[in-house]
Amino acid sequence: MCVSNAAIRLELRIASLETVIWKRVFGYWLSSWHRLPNHYLFQCLWRDDFVNPWVGKIHAKLLSIGISPADSLKMNLRSAKRLIEQRLADIENQHNLAGVRVSAPPGITE
């Protein structure tokens, strides 16, 4: 019997590699924003006419999970990380549940 990755991740309560990477990216991005003195570097990136691909991808991902990039930067570091990580986990669980096919017990045909 073959078991899908989604079923294994649900049972073991582990995140996919993509989710783990996005959590790390958001954690680094938020930490950098909150730890730089007066936010000079990120203010320049934020207001620059040139759209930095890194910042653009982060903004696009935040918007795709229903979080405003500007609002996430206004929150304190711990709250913003918690909100983003929870949203990523919720979305992944929804995808995993949608991807798991319920199979009949042995001996019963569909």
PECOR-V719540 format. One record per backbone hydrogen bond with DSSP energy under -1.0 kcal/mol. NH is the residue of the N-H (numbers start at 1). CO is the residue of the C=O. If there is no record, write none. Layout:
nh-><NH:NH>
co-><CO:CO>
This chain:
nh-><8:9:10:11:12:13:14:20:21:22:23:24:25:26:27:28:29:30:31:32:33:34:35:36:39:40:43:44:45:46:47:48:56:57:58:59:60:61:62:63:64:65:66:67:72:73:74:75:80:81:82:83:84:85:86:87:88:89:90:91:92:93:94:95:96:97:98:99:108>
co-><4:5:6:7:8:9:9:16:17:18:19:20:21:22:23:24:25:26:27:28:29:30:31:32:36:37:39:40:41:42:43:44:52:53:54:55:56:57:58:59:60:61:63:62:68:69:70:71:76:77:78:79:80:81:82:83:84:85:86:87:88:89:90:91:92:93:94:95:105>
